[in-house]
Amino acid sequence: MATPLTDIGRARTGLALQSSTRHGFVTRLTGILFSGYAFLFYFFLYAPIILLVLFSFNESRFPTHWTGFSLQWYEKLFGNYAMGQALKNSLIVTFTSTAIATVIGTMVAVAMERWGFRAKTAVDGALFLPIIIPDIAMAIMLLVFFVLIGMKLGLTTIIIAHVAFNISFVAIIVRARMASINPDLAEAARDLYANEWREFWRVTFPQLLPGIIAGALFAFVLSFDDYVITFFVSGPGSTTLPVRIYGMVRRGITPETNAVSSLMLLASLLLVPLTLWFQRKGETN
């Protein structure tokens, strides 16, 4: 037999169910809308890249008119002597500057994290300058510097310029890894009569290695893709691949331009995840 209290309880239960159903519907609808917005946002960002890669396989010479699938532009690209020379210059600059910047950046990171000295604050501030300063400003400053000392522009000046801005990136990545290392391990090694040199190579360096590799890969990507600074400090016969590509684009976009851009994109896509993997591996270890 129903009572007024029972009817009130049933009514409240029904209202609660309706409210819960309405809340669940609103939550699902909000999730769908946000997912759709995110999809459209990323599609807007990456659609030009997808089209660039797609039209690099276009049979037609006109980059906006698809006529069929072809690998002729990649074949033509690999047979282009000027492009091969530009790639050779880029690899020379990239490997050399990455090696030098990695060594110096690692030493700077270890010194900044382990020892204190009077100019530490000034050095710490100067370390961030190449990251904060716009590329065009740094390019002009480096060009003026090379002109003042009478240095001939070429591969050497490009390497020096790349080392100058890569040291900061390497030092910051390695320093972040250095800060996560337990200092008790180094103290324990010294308690066991290991000098600082042996302690660094046997204890600290193995723990720093993932961060060093991550910094080196990051510097490699930055050096290989750099255009602005390289354009200002390069000389005759020292054209790198990004500068060469820009020169091709100024004469008009062709499927050959799309092909070389796709290959550079592939190289970057392979190196960046590898860099992140080494960073995460270092943090996990």
C-alpha positions in Angstrom: 0.0 0.0 0.0 1.5 3.3 -1.1 1.9 6.1 1.3 2.7 9.8 0.8 6.3 9.2 1.9 6.7 6.3 -0.5 5.4 8.5 -3.4 7.8 11.2 -2.4 10.7 8.8 -2.3 9.8 7.4 -5.8 9.5 10.9 -7.2 13.0 11.8 -5.8 14.5 8.6 -7.2 13.0 9.4 -10.6 14.3 12.9 -10.6 17.8 11.7 -9.6 17.8 9.2 -12.4 16.7 11.9 -14.9 19.4 14.2 -13.6 22.0 11.5 -13.8 21.0 10.6 -17.4 21.0 14.3 -18.4 24.4 14.8 -16.8 25.8 11.7 -18.6 24.4 12.9 -21.9 25.9 16.4 -21.4 29.3 14.8 -20.5 29.3 12.6 -23.6 28.2 15.5 -25.8 31.0 17.7 -24.4 33.6 15.0 -25.0 32.4 14.5 -28.6 32.6 18.3 -29.3 36.0 18.7 -27.7 37.3 15.6 -29.7 35.9 17.0 -32.9 37.5 20.4 -32.2 40.8 18.8 -31.5 40.6 16.7 -34.7 39.9 19.8 -36.8 42.6 21.8 -35.1 45.3 19.2 -35.7 44.0 18.6 -39.3 44.4 22.3 -40.0 48.0 22.2 -38.7 49.1 19.0 -40.5 47.1 19.1 -43.7 49.7 21.2 -45.5 52.4 18.7 -44.5 50.3 15.7 -45.7 49.7 17.5 -49.0 53.4 18.2 -49.4 54.3 14.6 -49.0 51.5 13.4 -51.2 52.3 15.7 -54.1 56.0 14.7 -53.9 54.8 11.5 -55.6 52.8 13.5 -58.3 53.6 12.5 -61.9 52.8 16.0 -63.1 55.3 18.9 -62.9 52.6 21.2 -61.6 52.5 20.7 -57.8 48.7 21.4 -57.4 47.4 19.1 -60.2 47.5 15.4 -59.4 47.9 13.2 -62.5 49.2 9.9 -61.1 51.7 8.3 -58.8 55.4 8.5 -59.7 58.9 8.3 -58.1 60.5 10.3 -60.9 61.1 13.4 -58.7 63.0 11.4 -56.1 65.1 9.8 -58.9 65.8 13.3 -60.3 66.6 14.6 -56.8 69.2 11.8 -56.1 70.8 12.6 -59.5 71.1 16.4 -58.8 74.8 17.2 -58.2 74.1 20.6 -56.6 71.6 19.0 -54.2 74.1 16.3 -53.3 76.8 18.9 -52.6 74.4 20.9 -50.4 73.5 17.7 -48.5 77.2 17.0 -48.0 77.8 20.5 -46.6 74.9 20.1 -44.3 76.1 16.8 -42.9 79.7 18.1 -42.4 78.3 21.1 -40.5 75.8 19.1 -38.6 78.1 16.3 -37.4 81.0 18.6 -36.6 78.9 21.3 -34.7 76.9 18.6 -32.8 80.1 16.9 -31.6 81.7 20.1 -30.5 78.5 21.5 -28.9 77.8 18.2 -27.1 81.3 18.1 -25.5 81.3 21.8 -24.5 77.6 21.8 -23.4 78.2 18.7 -21.2 81.2 20.3 -19.5 79.3 23.5 -18.9 76.3 21.5 -17.4 78.6 19.6 -15.1 80.4 22.7 -14.0 77.2 24.7 -13.4 75.6 21.9 -11.4 78.6 20.8 -9.3 80.7 23.8 -8.5 80.0 27.3 -7.4 82.0 30.4 -8.5 81.6 34.1 -8.6 80.4 34.5 -12.1 77.9 31.6 -11.9 74.8 33.8 -12.1 76.2 35.7 -15.1 77.1 32.5 -16.9 73.7 31.0 -16.1 72.0 34.0 -17.6 74.3 34.0 -20.7 73.5 30.4 -21.2 69.9 31.2 -22.0 70.7 34.1 -24.4 71.0 32.0 -27.6 67.6 30.5 -26.8 65.9 33.8 -26.1 67.5 36.0 -28.8 65.7 35.9 -32.2 67.6 34.0 -34.9 67.8 37.0 -37.2 69.5 39.1 -34.4 72.0 36.3 -33.6 72.7 35.9 -37.3 73.5 39.6 -37.7 75.7 39.6 -34.6 77.7 36.6 -35.8 78.1 38.1 -39.2 79.4 41.3 -37.8 81.8 39.4 -35.5 83.2 37.4 -38.4 83.6 40.5 -40.5 85.4 42.4 -37.7 88.0 39.6 -37.2 88.4 39.3 -40.9 87.3 35.6 -41.1 86.3 34.3 -44.5 82.7 33.1 -44.6 82.4 29.4 -45.3 81.8 26.1 -43.7 84.0 27.0 -40.7 81.9 30.1 -39.9 78.7 28.1 -40.2 80.1 25.4 -37.8 81.1 28.1 -35.3 77.7 29.7 -35.5 75.9 26.4 -35.0 78.1 25.5 -32.0 77.3 28.9 -30.5 73.6 28.3 -30.3 73.7 24.6 -29.8 75.8 24.7 -26.6 72.9 26.2 -24.7 70.4 23.6 -25.7 72.8 20.7 -24.9 73.8 22.3 -21.6 70.2 22.7 -20.5 69.2 19.1 -21.3 72.3 17.6 -19.7 72.0 19.9 -16.7 68.4 18.7 -16.2 69.6 15.2 -16.2 72.5 16.1 -13.9 70.1 17.6 -11.3 68.3 14.2 -11.1 71.4 12.2 -10.2 71.8 11.2 -6.6 74.9 13.0 -5.3 75.4 10.3 -2.6 76.7 8.0 -5.4 79.6 10.3 -6.2 80.4 10.7 -2.5 80.3 7.0 -2.0 82.8 6.6 -4.9 85.1 9.1 -3.4 84.9 7.4 0.0 86.1 4.3 -1.8 89.3 6.2 -2.8 88.2 7.1 -6.4 89.5 10.5 -7.6 87.2 12.9 -9.3 88.2 11.8 -12.8 87.6 8.1 -12.1 84.4 8.9 -10.3 83.1 11.0 -13.2 83.7 8.3 -15.8 82.7 5.3 -13.7 79.7 6.8 -11.8 78.4 10.1 -13.2 79.0 9.7 -16.9 76.9 6.4 -17.3 74.0 8.1 -15.6 74.4 11.3 -17.7 74.7 9.4 -21.0 71.0 9.3 -21.9 70.8 13.1 -21.4 74.0 13.6 -23.4 72.6 11.6 -26.3 69.3 13.4 -26.1 71.0 16.8 -26.2 73.2 15.7 -29.1 70.2 14.5 -31.1 68.4 17.7 -30.4 71.4 19.8 -31.5 71.7 17.6 -34.6 68.1 18.4 -35.6 68.5 22.1 -34.9 71.7 22.3 -36.9 70.5 20.3 -39.8 67.2 22.4 -40.2 68.7 25.8 -39.5 68.3 28.4 -42.3 68.4 32.0 -41.0 71.8 31.9 -39.2 73.3 29.7 -41.9 72.2 32.0 -44.7 73.9 35.0 -43.1 77.3 33.4 -42.2 77.7 31.1 -45.3 80.0 31.9 -48.2 80.6 30.7 -51.7 80.6 26.9 -52.0 79.2 26.4 -48.5 75.5 26.2 -49.3 73.6 23.9 -47.0 70.5 21.9 -47.8 67.9 24.3 -46.2 69.5 27.3 -48.0 69.5 25.3 -51.3 65.8 24.4 -50.8 64.9 28.1 -50.1 66.7 29.0 -53.4 64.6 26.4 -55.2 61.3 27.7 -53.7 62.1 31.3 -54.8 62.0 30.0 -58.4 58.7 28.2 -57.8 57.5 25.2 -56.0 58.0 21.9 -57.9 57.5 18.3 -57.0 61.3 18.0 -56.6 61.1 20.6 -53.9 58.3 18.6 -52.2 60.5 15.5 -52.5 63.5 17.0 -50.7 61.2 18.6 -48.1 59.6 15.2 -47.5 62.9 13.6 -46.9 64.0 16.3 -44.4 60.6 15.8 -42.7 61.2 12.1 -42.5 64.7 12.6 -41.0 63.3 15.0 -38.3 60.4 12.6 -37.5 62.9 9.9 -36.9 65.3 11.9 -34.7 62.8 13.8 -32.5 61.1 10.7 -31.1 64.5 9.2 -30.6 65.5 12.2 -28.6 62.4 12.0 -26.4 63.0 8.3 -25.9 66.5 8.9 -24.6 65.2 11.6 -22.2 62.5 9.4 -20.8 65.0 6.5 -20.5 67.3 8.8 -18.5 64.4 9.9 -16.2 63.3 6.2 -15.7 66.9 5.1 -14.9 
